[in-house]
Amino acid sequence: MNVKQVVAIIGLLAGLSGMSVANAGEAEDRIAKRLTEAVPGLKVTSVRESEAKGLYEVRSNNGDTIYSTADGQYLFTGDLLKLTDGGIANVTEAGRAEQRRELMASAGVEDAIRFPAKNEKAVIDVFTDIDCPYCRKLHDEVSELNEYGITVNYYAFPRSGPNTPSFSKYVSVWCADDQQSAMNAAKGGRSVPQATCDNPVLEQYQLGGRIGVTGTPAIVLEDGTMVRGYVPARKLAEGLGLL
């Protein structure tokens, strides 16, 4: 977001600061109704008053955050920024982190392929693709992450999507008797015996889409913050305050 966009948003907020809404519930219903009528296929999952007076935060089934005036007539997409004593804070990203944390908690770890640390100090959830070069680079450092006390939970995100070779490879890894050994082999470029079973690969791929994964590896921290792309193990441990 450039300076002109920030100034425009600040101007919009200033113009809305004196607006009062007689019934917040009515405003939320009105916004949801207008949006779903205007955008076929859009499913509004929540509407709530944002911390910027006069603006409502709308969350949808495609993971986007939309901001609306109380009458549902004026909208903008993008990040809502807040000027603070410490600089500019990203209000929208903080909301995304909260939503990710909730979604990951509801998904649980039962179906993740886990590489647990013996002396666990932190947990990261990694959306990964078997054939992604940087995913393989990160996997080469899983043992180092474990030594730092970081447990790694793998979730499937084959970037090519369902019914593709990468998707099938992940299914074979998940269905293997020894998931860790199969993951090590696949990440090392070695073949894994083809296998099928009831599996969560599609559900995990869809979960990744809901929380905003667009590439791999995507690392979700315990507070819902997403780290996009490969990060060296030591740097990640430092960022988590473990070194």
Number of C-alpha atoms within 10 A of each C-alpha: 9 6 8 9 10 16 11 11 16 17 12 14 16 14 11 16 13 9 13 11 11 8 9 14 13 13 20 22 15 16 26 23 13 13 20 14 10 10 9 8 10 14 14 17 12 13 21 16 19 17 12 17 15 22 24 24 22 23 21 18 14 15 16 14 19 20 25 23 22 24 17 19 11 11 15 12 12 12 16 23 17 16 11 8 7 6 8 10 14 13 15 19 18 15 17 20 19 14 19 24 20 14 16 18 12 9 14 9 14 8 16 21 20 16 17 18 20 12 12 13 14 19 19 19 23 26 26 27 27 25 21 17 14 16 20 21 16 20 21 15 15 19 17 16 25 21 16 22 19 26 23 23 21 22 26 27 31 26 19 12 14 14 8 11 14 19 22 19 24 28 21 22 25 26 19 19 11 11 17 15 13 22 23 17 14 19 21 15 12 11 11 17 12 13 15 15 10 8 14 16 21 16 14 20 22 15 20 23 15 17 22 15 22 13 16 23 27 25 23 23 19 16 14 24 18 22 15 16 13 18 17 12 21 15 12 17 18 11 10 14 10 14 10
